[in-house]
């Protein structure tokens, strides 16, 4: 207790470092706002993040009438991406960004299959981007070989690990069939420690002497 005051003073002076903000999707309290609606994709915003996902809006089912395909995983249960079956066709894709454009990490995610992949095999391919450039020469492939409604979860301890998804400002997540993200943990990696004022640094440099004086007086 006799040296608690210097310790508390030191802790107070250097407790100004900011910490990263973690957010976990999806729950009923999280509201999504439509930002943009395109021919084969939509973009929504929630809690500072943007989700752009493909939708097979021009699907006709062979009837000649455009009906689109129904959504099986609506917000806030998750975000569904559909493979686009009309020209130009494309894989199902979800692109994640921050509203402010800053970098962030994906520390964990769960993806649910909305079609069978066990026959041909499947992998959820994640390509991180920074300033519009691919983060790796090839996307990170997370196994997703299974049957309809099967889920696959990945985190820092899995293989491959989500530690590869750190420090980028966008992530493209692809699968050749429909899928949905039903769990997602994101960390705002752009927050840097707050700079320590020069006056505080000088005061901090004098703390060892202050502690010494305090100890001598106590003795």
N, C-alpha and C positions, 0 to 999 in steps of 0.2 A: 504493500500500500504506500510505502514511503517514496517510491519512484513512480507512482501512478500519474502524477500531474505532468511531468515531462513526456511520459509515454502518450498520454491522452492528447497533449498539445501536438506531438509529432503526428499522431494518427489524424487529427483534425486538419492539419496543414496539408496532408498528402492524400486526403480522401476524396479529392475532386475529380479523380479519373472516372470517365464515363464507362458504363458497361453496356455490352451488346444487348439488344432487345430480341427476345425469342417469342414467336407466335406460333401456335399450333392450330391448324385448320383440321376438321370442320366441326362446328357445333351450331346449335339453333340460335345462339345470340349474335352470330356473325351475319351481317347484312351485306349483300352484293348489289352493286349498282351497275347497270348496263352502260358501257362507255361507247361502244361502237358495234354496229351490226353489219356484217358483210354478206356477200353471196354465199360463201361456204365457211364462214367463221363468225364468232362473236367475241367481244372483249368485255370483261367485267372487272370491277374494282372492289376490293374489300380489304380493310385494315392496312392500307398503304401499299397493297400489292395488286398487280394486274395479271389476269388470267386470260389468255387468248386461246381459244379451242376451236377445232374444226367441227363443222356440223354438215351432214349430208342433206342440205336443204332442198336440193333439186331432184331428189329421189322420186321416181314415179311408180316403182313397183311393177313396171310393165303395163300400166294402165294408160299411159300417155298423159295423165294428169299429174302435175307436180304436187306431191303431198309432204315431202320430207319424211324423215324418220323420227319416231317418238323418242323422248329422252327417258332413260331408265333410272338415271342417278341425278335427280335435280338438286340444286343448291337448297339447303346447306348440307345435304348428305355427301356431297363431293362435287367434282367437276368432271363431266363426261366429254370425251372426245370421240368423234365418229370418223371412220374412214370415208372419204368422199368417193362415191361410185360413179359420178357423172364427170364428163370431160371438162377440165383436166382433173384426172383422178389424183388422189393423194392418200398417204397414210393418215391414221388418226394422230393428231398432234396437240399438245398443250405447250404454250410458251409462257414462262413465268418471268416477270420483271417487277421492279419496284416502281411506284408512281414517281418518285423523285429521281429515278435512274441510278441510284447508288448500288454498290455491290452488296451481295448477301450470300448466305450459305444455305444449302439444303442439308439438314442434319439427319432427317428421317422422312420416309414416305411409304405409303401403302397404295398399291394399284390393284384394281379389281378388273378381271377380264369380263368383257361383255360379248365374247365369242370364244369358240374353241381354238386352241393353238397346239394342243398336245400332238396332233398328227404331224404337222410340218415343223413344230417347234417354234418358239417365239422368244423375243427379248425386247424389253423396254430399253430403248436407246436414248441416252441423255447426252446432249452436247452442250457444254457450258460455253458461253460467249462473253467476251470483254471488248467493249467498244466496237461491236459488230464483227469481231474476228473470232473464229473457232478457238476454243481453249486447248483442244487436243487434236491430233491428226485424225483420230477416229472417235466416235461417240463411245461412252461407257455403256456396256451392255449388261443389263440386269435381267436374269432369267425370268421368263414369264410363260413357260410351257405348261399348259394346263387346260382345264375345262371351263366352260361358262360359269361365271360367278365366283371362280376361285380367286383368292387374293394373295398378293406377294408383298412382303414388307422388308425394307432395307434400312440400315442405320450404320453408325460408325463401326460397329463390330461385325457387320455382315461381309460377305464376299460376293461381288465387289463391295467396297466400303464407300459410304457417302462422304468420307473425308476427301474424296476426289472432287466433290462438288462444293468447293469453298473459294470465296473471293472473286466471284464473277457477277456481272450485272444482268445476265439473262440465261435462261436454261430452256432448250428445246427438248421436249419429251415426246418420243415417237413410238408407235407400235403399228403393225400393218393391219390390225383389226381394231374394233371399238374397245375402249377401255375407259376407266374412270379413276381419278385420284380420290381416294376416300380418307386418306390421312396424310398430313404434310406438316413438317416442322421446319420453320425458316428462322434464320438468325440474321439480323441486320449487322453485317460485318463492317459497315462504313464508319461506325462511331469510333473515333480515336480518343485517347486519353486527353483530358483538358490540360492545356499548357500551364505550367506552374509559374506565377509571376516572379520576377527577379527578386523583389523584396522578400518573398516567401522563401526563395532558395537561400538567400543570405541568412535569414532567420533560422532556416533549417540547418545551415552549416554551423551555427553557433550552439545548437542543441547539445552536442557532446560536452562542451564546456559548462553549459547550464546544468546538465545532469551531474557533472563532477562537483560543481559548487554546492548543489543541493545535498549530495552525499556527504561532503565535508561538514556542512552545517548540522546534518543529522547526527554525524559521528561525534 
